[in-house]
Amino acid sequence: MPMFGEKATIPAKKRIVFLGDSITDDGTYISYLDAYFRIREPEVELELINLGVSSETASGLSEPAHPFPRPCVFDRLNRALAETEPEWVVVCYGMNDGIYYPLSEERFEAYKAGMRRLLRTIRAAGAKAIAVTPPPFDPASLDRASERLRPVDAAEFSYDTPYEDYESVLKTYADWVLELDESRADGVASIHEPMLAWIRESREKDPEYRTGDGIHPNRQGHWVIAKSLLAELFGVKLESAPGYVADPEGASAAYPLVWERHRLLSAAWKEHVGHTNIWKAEGALPLAEAKAQAAELEARIRAAAESHPEERFV
């Protein structure tokens, strides 16, 4: 894919929308991308809009034991594209699309059909469509794993009682995403393999290391995602994590403000566009009001970055 890897460059200005499930909804990896540019490349004007929705799928599937029908990106996609008018759209689905069951051709086909439709719709709207692999499932980090993980012949599975080898399902989905060519997507990016490598390396150092809750990665995992996307989308290759990954509040003057701005706009955009998850973003402001507050935070971020130039080299 010509947009990525060795040929990738940092655009001077771009509006980029992120679509995905709860991992994107959390937004930590997007905030790390935002912080990199705001602290290290302040002349770059990238607007990163987080439209992740918890529990969402591209496949339209939902496990019977889920407490409510899972939201599907197509419930809101046209409005999301119309309201944000993006130039790039980065999509990351798959974790929920296998609905935590063993691999089946029917579910796999639903995921593939949903992703193809999603990418096609984005491109028809005039934006570049970028497909990101799903992250891995880490059963060793699941709370009470011995009680919750289910063997392949169990009668039912869910996010709370997943198939014990659900990672093999996500690996199959990730491999398919990486096979997408120019006829389907403007670019693809892998976070699956980099995160598996991080899990292996972390466990070699500490066999008891928890990478998150099995489904949702911790801050370090979000950094692996951000680092991978920086390399794939922008050609930026970093060896070490900035201090705010380990210490968000104490290691950076600017990052806490970046995070505050990100969550403010994420909640406002999500509720402005609308979605079918029964849980709404608490305290979300009207979009115009959120943008006004974000502009004030932007000025504070720039001042913090200018007064602490050493952060550009951390």
Residue pairs with C-beta under 8 A, 6 or more apart in sequence:
1 182
1 185
1 186
1 187
1 188
2 187
3 128
3 130
3 186
3 187
3 233
4 187
4 188
4 189
4 232
4 233
5 231
5 232
5 235
6 235
7 235
8 231
8 232
8 233
8 234
8 235
9 234
9 235
10 37
10 41
10 44
10 234
10 235
10 236
11 44
11 46
12 43
12 44
12 45
13 44
13 45
13 46
14 45
14 46
14 47
14 87
14 88
15 46
15 47
15 49
15 84
15 85
15 86
15 87
15 88
16 46
16 47
16 48
16 49
16 86
16 87
16 88
16 89
16 90
17 49
17 51
17 80
17 81
17 84
17 86
17 88
17 89
17 90
17 127
18 24
18 30
18 48
18 49
18 50
18 51
18 52
18 89
18 90
18 91
18 92
19 51
19 52
19 73
19 77
19 80
19 89
19 90
19 91
19 92
19 93
19 118
20 52
20 53
20 56
20 91
20 92
20 93
20 132
21 52
21 53
21 54
21 55
21 56
21 57
21 92
21 93
21 95
21 96
22 52
22 53
22 54
22 55
22 56
22 95
22 215
22 216
23 29
23 52
23 92
23 95
23 135
23 215
23 216
23 217
23 225
24 30
24 50
24 51
24 52
24 92
25 50
25 52
25 53
25 54
25 266
25 270
26 52
26 216
26 222
27 50
27 52
27 262
27 263
27 266
28 219
28 222
29 222
29 223
29 225
29 226
29 229
30 48
30 50
30 226
30 262
30 266
31 255
31 258
31 259
31 262
32 222
32 223
32 226
32 242
32 245
33 48
33 226
33 229
33 230
34 46
34 48
34 258
34 261
34 262
35 242
35 244
35 252
35 254
35 255
35 258
35 259
36 226
36 230
36 236
36 242
37 44
37 46
38 254
38 258
38 301
38 302
38 305
39 252
39 254
39 255
39 258
39 305
39 311
39 312
40 311
40 312
42 302
42 305
48 262
49 84
49 86
49 265
49 269
50 262
50 265
50 266
50 269
50 270
51 80
51 84
51 266
51 269
51 270
51 273
52 266
52 270
53 71
53 73
53 76
53 270
53 275
53 277
54 277
54 279
55 66
55 68
55 70
55 71
55 96
55 277
56 70
56 71
56 72
56 73
56 93
56 96
56 275
56 277
57 70
57 71
57 72
57 73
57 93
57 96
57 97
57 114
58 72
58 73
58 91
58 93
58 94
58 97
58 111
58 114
58 115
58 117
58 118
59 72
59 93
59 97
59 107
59 110
59 111
59 113
59 114
60 72
60 74
60 110
60 114
61 70
61 97
61 99
61 107
61 110
61 111
62 69
62 70
62 99
63 70
63 99
63 100
63 101
63 156
63 157
63 158
63 159
64 156
64 158
65 156
65 157
65 158
65 160
65 161
66 99
66 158
66 159
68 277
68 278
69 276
70 96
70 99
71 275
71 276
71 277
72 114
72 276
73 91
73 93
73 114
73 118
74 114
74 117
74 118
75 275
75 276
76 273
76 274
76 275
76 276
77 118
77 121
78 121
79 273
79 274
80 273
81 89
81 121
81 122
81 125
81 127
82 125
83 272
83 273
84 269
84 273
86 127
87 127
87 128
88 127
88 128
88 130
89 122
89 127
89 128
89 129
89 130
90 130
90 132
90 189
90 229
90 233
91 115
91 118
91 119
91 122
91 129
91 130
91 131
91 132
92 132
92 133
92 134
92 135
92 191
93 111
93 114
93 115
93 118
93 134
94 111
94 133
94 134
94 170
94 173
94 174
94 177
95 134
95 135
95 137
95 170
95 215
96 159
97 107
97 110
97 111
97 114
97 134
97 173
98 107
98 108
98 111
98 166
98 169
98 170
98 173
99 107
99 157
99 158
100 157
100 158
100 159
100 161
100 162
100 163
100 166
101 107
101 157
101 163
101 169
102 152
102 157
102 163
102 165
102 166
102 169
103 168
103 169
103 172
108 172
108 173
108 176
111 173
111 176
112 176
115 131
115 177
116 184
118 129
119 129
119 131
119 180
119 184
119 185
120 129
120 184
122 128
122 129
123 129
123 186
128 186
128 187
129 185
129 186
129 187
130 185
130 186
130 187
130 188
130 189
130 233
131 177
131 180
131 184
131 185
131 187
131 188
131 189
132 177
132 188
132 189
132 190
132 191
132 229
133 173
133 174
133 177
133 178
133 188
133 189
133 190
133 191
133 192
133 193
134 170
134 173
134 174
134 177
134 191
134 192
135 170
135 191
135 192
135 195
135 217
135 221
135 225
136 167
136 170
136 171
136 192
136 195
136 196
136 199
137 162
137 166
137 167
137 169
137 170
137 214
137 215
138 167
138 199
138 211
138 212
138 214
139 145
139 149
139 162
139 164
139 166
139 167
139 214
140 203
140 214
141 210
141 211
141 212
141 213
141 214
142 148
142 149
142 162
142 213
142 214
142 215
143 213
143 214
145 214
148 160
148 161
148 162
149 161
149 162
149 163
149 164
150 156
150 157
150 161
150 162
150 163
150 164
151 164
152 163
152 164
152 165
154 161
154 163
157 163
159 215
162 214
163 169
170 192
171 192
174 190
174 192
174 193
177 188
177 190
178 188
178 190
180 188
187 232
187 233
189 228
189 229
189 232
189 233
190 228
190 232
191 224
191 225
191 228
191 229
194 224
194 225
194 227
194 228
195 217
195 221
195 224
195 225
198 211
198 220
198 221
198 224
199 211
202 209
202 211
202 220
203 209
210 218
211 217
211 218
211 220
211 221
212 218
212 221
217 224
217 225
219 245
219 246
219 248
220 241
220 245
220 246
222 245
223 241
223 245
227 238
227 241
230 236
230 237
230 238
231 237
231 238
242 251
242 252
242 255
242 311
242 314
243 251
243 252
243 314
244 251
244 252
244 255
248 255
248 256
248 259
249 256
251 314
252 308
252 311
252 314
253 304
253 305
253 307
253 308
253 311
254 301
254 304
254 305
254 308
254 311
257 297
257 300
257 301
257 304
258 301
260 297
261 294
261 297
261 298
261 301
264 285
264 290
264 293
264 294
264 297
265 290
265 291
265 294
266 281
267 281
267 282
267 283
267 284
267 285
267 290
268 284
268 285
268 286
268 287
268 289
268 290
268 291
269 287
269 290
270 281
270 284
271 280
271 281
271 284
272 286
272 287
284 290
285 293
305 311
305 312
